[in-house]
Structure formats: C-alpha cells, structure tokens
Amino acid sequence: MGTFSAWHLAILVGVVVLLLGSKKLPEMARSLGKSARILKSEAAAMKAGDGKADDKADGTTVPPSRPAS
C-alpha cells in the first residue's frame, strides 16, 4: 500500500493534463529544460572560477577600463 504502481502514475498524469491542458504542457517542459540548462551552465562557471556567473547574475556588465593618457 505504501508503494506507487503504474496506475498511480497514470492517474497523476491524467489529472495534470486535465488541470493544465495539453497546450501548456510542452511550453512548461521547454521552460523547465531552459532553466535546467541555465542552472547547469552557471554552476559550471562558478566551479571553474572564471567570474562569468557573477557578471551575468545581476544583468550588468563591467565596462573595460581605459588606459590613462
């Protein structure tokens, strides 16, 4: 009684489709995939320590400094 069977999964999928509609599901899956790719790339950038993740985090970029004349 404590384990899930294939029927439980089928009922759950059916309820989700009824609640959200079949048109919204592919859009939500695309959005979730895009979020996962962004998270993966940001985590890899932080692990590499190149600082790119910090520059992109707030949406601003640091302009290059000009040499003194």
C-alpha positions as a Markdown table, in Angstrom:
| # | Residue | x | y | z |
|---|---|---|---|---|
| 1 | Met | 0.0 | 0.0 | 0.0 |
| 2 | Gly | 3.0 | 2.3 | 0.5 |
| 3 | Thr | 4.4 | 1.9 | -3.0 |
| 4 | Phe | 3.3 | 3.6 | -6.2 |
| 5 | Ser | 2.1 | 1.4 | -9.0 |
| 6 | Ala | 1.7 | 2.2 | -12.7 |
| 7 | Trp | -1.9 | 3.1 | -12.1 |
| 8 | His | -1.0 | 5.8 | -9.6 |
| 9 | Leu | 1.3 | 7.3 | -12.2 |
| 10 | Ala | -1.3 | 7.1 | -14.9 |
| 11 | Ile | -3.9 | 8.8 | -12.7 |
| 12 | Leu | -1.4 | 11.5 | -11.7 |
| 13 | Val | -0.6 | 12.2 | -15.4 |
| 14 | Gly | -4.3 | 12.3 | -16.3 |
| 15 | Val | -5.0 | 14.8 | -13.5 |
| 16 | Val | -2.1 | 17.1 | -14.6 |
| 17 | Val | -3.3 | 17.0 | -18.2 |
| 18 | Leu | -6.8 | 17.8 | -17.2 |
| 19 | Leu | -5.8 | 20.7 | -15.0 |
| 20 | Leu | -3.2 | 22.3 | -17.2 |
| 21 | Gly | -4.4 | 21.4 | -20.6 |
| 22 | Ser | -2.4 | 19.7 | -23.4 |
| 23 | Lys | -1.3 | 23.0 | -24.9 |
| 24 | Lys | 0.5 | 24.2 | -21.8 |
| 25 | Leu | 2.5 | 21.1 | -21.1 |
| 26 | Pro | 5.0 | 21.4 | -23.9 |
| 27 | Glu | 5.6 | 25.0 | -23.1 |
| 28 | Met | 6.2 | 24.2 | -19.4 |
| 29 | Ala | 8.6 | 21.4 | -20.4 |
| 30 | Arg | 10.6 | 23.8 | -22.6 |
| 31 | Ser | 10.7 | 26.3 | -19.9 |
| 32 | Leu | 11.9 | 23.7 | -17.4 |
| 33 | Gly | 14.6 | 22.5 | -19.8 |
| 34 | Lys | 15.8 | 26.0 | -20.4 |
| 35 | Ser | 16.0 | 26.7 | -16.7 |
| 36 | Ala | 18.0 | 23.5 | -16.1 |
| 37 | Arg | 20.5 | 24.4 | -18.9 |
| 38 | Ile | 21.0 | 27.9 | -17.4 |
| 39 | Leu | 21.5 | 26.4 | -13.9 |
| 40 | Lys | 23.9 | 23.9 | -15.2 |
| 41 | Ser | 26.0 | 26.5 | -17.1 |
| 42 | Glu | 26.0 | 28.9 | -14.2 |
| 43 | Ala | 27.1 | 26.1 | -11.8 |
| 44 | Ala | 29.9 | 25.1 | -14.2 |
| 45 | Ala | 31.0 | 28.7 | -14.5 |
| 46 | Met | 31.1 | 29.1 | -10.7 |
| 47 | Lys | 33.0 | 25.9 | -10.3 |
| 48 | Ala | 35.6 | 27.0 | -12.9 |
| 49 | Gly | 36.0 | 30.3 | -11.0 |
| 50 | Asp | 36.1 | 32.4 | -14.1 |
| 51 | Gly | 33.7 | 35.0 | -12.7 |
| 52 | Lys | 31.3 | 34.9 | -15.6 |
| 53 | Ala | 28.5 | 33.8 | -13.4 |
| 54 | Asp | 28.9 | 36.9 | -11.2 |
| 55 | Asp | 28.8 | 39.2 | -14.1 |
| 56 | Lys | 25.6 | 37.7 | -15.5 |
| 57 | Ala | 23.8 | 37.4 | -12.2 |
| 58 | Asp | 22.6 | 41.0 | -11.9 |
| 59 | Gly | 22.3 | 41.6 | -15.7 |
| 60 | Thr | 25.0 | 44.3 | -15.7 |
| 61 | Thr | 28.4 | 44.2 | -17.3 |
| 62 | Val | 31.6 | 45.9 | -16.2 |
| 63 | Pro | 32.9 | 48.2 | -18.9 |
| 64 | Pro | 36.6 | 47.9 | -19.7 |
| 65 | Ser | 38.8 | 50.4 | -18.1 |
| 66 | Arg | 40.6 | 52.9 | -20.4 |
| 67 | Pro | 44.3 | 53.5 | -20.0 |
| 68 | Ala | 45.4 | 56.8 | -18.6 |
| 69 | Ser | 46.6 | 59.3 | -21.2 |
